Amino acid sequence: MEDIIEYYNIGHFIEEKDKINNSIFNYEEEKLKEYEKKIKQVTGKFMNSIDDSNCKEIYDQLDIGWREDFWKLFAEFKVYSHVGERAFEDIANSRISRPIRAILNGQF
């Protein structure tokens, strides 16, 4: 999961390139769009593989520094549409989880 988050963050960095004045973006525009598309595909495929059977396990394996990004991806890829209440309860009741109120309020 952490590799997927890193991969996604690179894609986000590419998306925001217009706001960043840096020589790293001297690549061809077409090539960057190709990378961005591939990153979204790989990230989406992984995020859509998350379901009731593996959600808590994936979350528990994350280093605390990656959890905010996990919830951002969770929302962006609408993982909540195919993960049931039980998975949320398991995460909320986990001793390594942040309180559910913080998750619901977006305070990851």
N, C-alpha and C positions, 0 to 999 in steps of 0.2 A: 504494500500500500504506500509506503514512504517513497518508493521509486516512482509510482504513479503520480503522487503529489508533486514530486520534484519535476517530473516531466510536464505536468500541467502548468506549474509555475513558470517554466521556460516558455511555454506557449503564451501564457499571460504576459510575460515580459515582451515577447514579440508583438503581441496585440497593442501594447502600450508604447511601441517604438517611436511613434510620432511625438510623444511627450518627452522622449529622452534623446538628447543630442550626444550621440556616441558613435564612434567609428565602427563598432561592432555591427551596425546596421547598414554598412556599405555593401551588403550582399544584394543580389538582385531581388527586387520586390516579388517577382513570381516565385522564386525559391523560398522566400520567407512565408508566403501564403501557403505553399505546399507543405512546409514544416508545420505551420499552424493547423492546417487541416488534419494532418496525420496525428498530431498531438491530441486534438479533440477526439479523433476516432479511437485511438488507443485508450485514452482516459475514459471516454464514454463506454467503451466495451467493458472495461474493468468495473466501472461504477455500476453498470447495469447487471453485472454478475453478482452484486451484493443482494442477499435475500435474508429471510429469517434464519436460515441455517448457518450463515457465516458472518452476519453483521457484527455481533458482539466479539467474535474471535478476531476479526479484522481490526475493530476498534481497540481491543485490548492489546494488540501487538504494536500499536502506534506509540511512538515516543510522544510525550506530552506536548512537545513543540510542534507536532504535526496535526494535532486534534482540531485546531481552528480551521485549517485548510480542509480537513476531512469533512467538517460540517458545511463548509462553503460548497465543496464538490457535491456533497449529499443533496443540497438544495438545488444547485445548478442543474444536475442531471436527474432531478426528481426521483431519487432513490426511494424517498418516502412513499411513493405510489406503489411500490412492490415489496415494502418491508412492513410487517404488521406491528401492532402494539406490543406484542410480547418481546420483540427485539429491543424496542425502546425501553421497556421495563427492565430487561436484563442489563442494558447499559446503565440505566439510572440507578439500579440497585448494586451495581459493581462498586467495589471499594476503591477502584482506581478512577472511577468516573467523576466528573464534576457534577454538581447538583443539576437535576433536570430543569429547574427554574432558570439557571444560567444558560442552558442549551436553548430553551424556548425563547428566552429574551435576546438571544444572539450574543450573549457574553461568554464566548467560548473560552 
